[in-house]
Amino acid sequence: MSLLLLIETATTSCSVALVQQGQVLAIKELNERNIHAEVITVFIEELFSTGGKTYNDLDAVAVSSGPGSYTGLRIGVSTAKGLCFALDKPLIGIETMQAMADGMVAKIADSSDILLCPMIDARRMEVYTALFDAKGNRLRPTSAEIIDEHSFADILQNNAVLFFGDGAEKCRALLEQHPNVQFDTGFVNSAAHLAATAQKKFDASILEDVAYFEPFYLKDFIAGKKAR
């Protein structure tokens, strides 16, 4: 039975989990800005301690690959690659939008008609987003979108759409008047959301080249000014 370490740091959530054949054995997470570098290795150590496993028991490491926070992704992917190199374990990359969709699929298992639109804040009125059906099958590729009152008009004409993720709230005032729009404001990214796709990729030997794997940034990094 395969044992996977899952790492999610694409947003404000820093989350790590140990899963065995898709079942979560232990999870540590904290949804707080700018704490990833400080806590991620501590969380991983605590996982193995509480989960009764050792690093050598691992079969692979899976990481949320983006898009999302530039700094968060660098920390998560660097940690995953470091573990893979040190332990000689394979690396699995999982696109963050897919992981978010999988997490929502598990949450709304009885809502088969609704479409899923995960959103990650990309500053101002821009979001990283994609579109999935209620089973987690991708309908639109991941893209960076500037949201206005006309966004998703073609899809909303004939479909109910559930918007979620940390980018959805800032779009709410522009979209919520449409009768086919729904919002889930309580959704938080979690390493547990990587479990289903990570297991499928591991079973199919869809693995990354550890030396050359990089996060999926989607946009170039733009440095912000420090708050005073």
Backbone hydrogen bonds, N-H to C=O, Kabsch-Sander energy under -0.5 kcal/mol:
donor,donor_aa,acceptor,acceptor_aa,energy
4,L,2,S,-0.5
4,L,19,V,-3.0
5,L,60,A,-1.9
6,L,4,L,-0.5
6,L,17,A,-3.1
7,I,62,A,-2.0
8,E,15,S,-3.0
11,T,13,S,-0.6
14,C,30,L,-2.6
15,S,8,E,-2.6
15,S,13,S,-0.6
16,V,28,K,-2.7
17,A,6,L,-2.1
18,L,26,A,-2.7
19,V,4,L,-2.6
19,V,17,A,-0.5
20,Q,23,Q,-2.6
21,Q,2,S,-1.7
23,Q,20,Q,-1.9
25,L,18,L,-3.2
26,A,18,L,-1.3
28,K,16,V,-2.6
30,L,14,C,-1.9
32,E,12,T,-1.6
32,E,30,L,-1.1
35,I,32,E,-0.8
39,V,35,I,-1.9
40,I,36,H,-2.3
43,F,39,V,-3.0
44,I,40,I,-2.1
45,E,41,T,-2.1
46,E,42,V,-2.2
47,L,43,F,-2.0
48,F,44,I,-1.7
49,S,45,E,-1.7
50,T,46,E,-2.9
51,G,47,L,-2.8
52,G,48,F,-0.7
53,K,48,F,-1.2
57,D,54,T,-1.3
58,L,55,Y,-1.4
59,D,3,L,-3.2
60,A,3,L,-1.1
61,V,90,P,-2.2
62,A,5,L,-3.3
63,V,92,I,-2.5
64,S,7,I,-2.5
65,S,63,V,-0.5
65,S,94,I,-2.6
69,S,10,A,-3.6
73,L,69,S,-2.8
74,R,70,Y,-2.1
75,I,71,T,-2.3
76,G,72,G,-2.5
77,V,73,L,-2.9
78,S,74,R,-2.2
79,T,75,I,-2.2
80,A,76,G,-2.4
81,K,77,V,-2.8
82,G,78,S,-2.3
83,L,79,T,-2.2
84,C,80,A,-2.3
85,F,81,K,-2.6
86,A,82,G,-2.4
87,L,83,L,-2.6
88,D,84,C,-1.3
89,K,84,C,-1.5
91,L,208,E,-0.6
92,I,61,V,-2.6
94,I,63,V,-2.4
96,T,66,G,-1.9
98,Q,95,E,-0.6
99,A,95,E,-1.9
100,M,96,T,-2.5
101,A,97,M,-2.4
102,D,98,Q,-2.6
103,G,99,A,-2.1
104,M,100,M,-2.1
105,V,101,A,-2.6
106,A,102,D,-1.8
107,K,103,G,-0.9
108,I,104,M,-2.1
109,A,106,A,-0.5
111,S,108,I,-2.5
112,S,110,D,-0.9
114,I,111,S,-0.6
115,L,160,A,-2.7
116,L,132,F,-3.0
117,C,162,L,-2.9
119,M,164,F,-2.3
120,I,128,Y,-2.2
122,A,126,E,-2.3
126,E,123,R,-2.2
127,V,145,E,-2.6
128,Y,120,I,-2.6
129,T,143,S,-2.6
130,A,118,P,-0.9
131,L,140,R,-1.1
132,F,116,L,-2.5
133,D,137,N,-2.4
136,G,133,D,-2.1
139,L,131,L,-3.7
140,R,131,L,-1.8
143,S,129,T,-2.4
145,E,127,V,-3.1
145,E,143,S,-0.6
147,I,125,M,-2.9
147,I,145,E,-0.7
151,S,148,D,-1.6
153,A,150,H,-1.7
156,L,152,F,-3.0
157,Q,153,A,-1.1
158,N,155,I,-1.0
159,N,155,I,-0.9
161,V,180,N,-2.7
162,L,115,L,-3.2
163,F,161,V,-0.6
163,F,182,Q,-2.9
164,F,117,C,-1.6
165,G,184,D,-0.6
167,G,119,M,-1.9
168,A,119,M,-0.5
168,A,165,G,-1.5
169,E,165,G,-0.6
171,C,168,A,-1.1
172,R,168,A,-0.6
172,R,169,E,-1.1
174,L,171,C,-0.8
175,L,171,C,-1.4
176,E,172,R,-2.9
178,H,175,L,-1.8
181,V,178,H,-1.7
182,Q,161,V,-2.4
184,D,163,F,-2.2
185,T,183,F,-0.5
187,F,184,D,-0.7
193,H,190,S,-1.4
194,L,191,A,-1.8
195,A,192,A,-1.2
198,A,194,L,-2.7
199,Q,195,A,-2.3
200,K,196,A,-1.9
201,K,197,T,-2.6
202,F,198,A,-2.4
203,D,199,Q,-2.6
204,A,200,K,-1.7
205,S,202,F,-1.3
206,I,201,K,-2.9
207,L,205,S,-1.2
208,E,91,L,-3.0
210,V,208,E,-0.9
212,Y,209,D,-0.7
213,F,209,D,-1.8
216,F,65,S,-3.7
217,Y,215,P,-1.1
219,K,217,Y,-1.9
